C-alpha cells in the first residue's frame, strides 16, 4: 500500500476554455477532456462550464450534475492506471 501512495500525483491547477477542461499535476503533466466527449458539457453554456468545484478525486459541475475523475483524465493520457479508489491523481487544497 505504501508504494501505491508514493505513486499518487497531486493536481495543482484546473481550468476550462471553450473546447475542454484541463488539469496539471505537481510534476507539470497536463491532461484534459474535450467537452464534446460528454453530452451535458457539450450542450452547456460556457458560464455553466466555468461553474465547477474540485473534489479530492475530480471535478463537479453542480448546475449540470456532471462529474469527471482526475484519474480517468490522466489514464486516457497514459499517465496512470485505474485503481479501485480512483485516487492516484488527486486534488487537495493547499
Beta strands, then each sheet from edge to edge (+ up, - down):
strand 1: 9-16
strand 2: 20-25
strand 3: 30-34
strand 4: 53-54
strand 5: 58-61
strand 6: 66-69
strand 7: 89-91
sheet 1: 3+ 2- 1+ 7+
sheet 2: 4+ 5- 6+
end
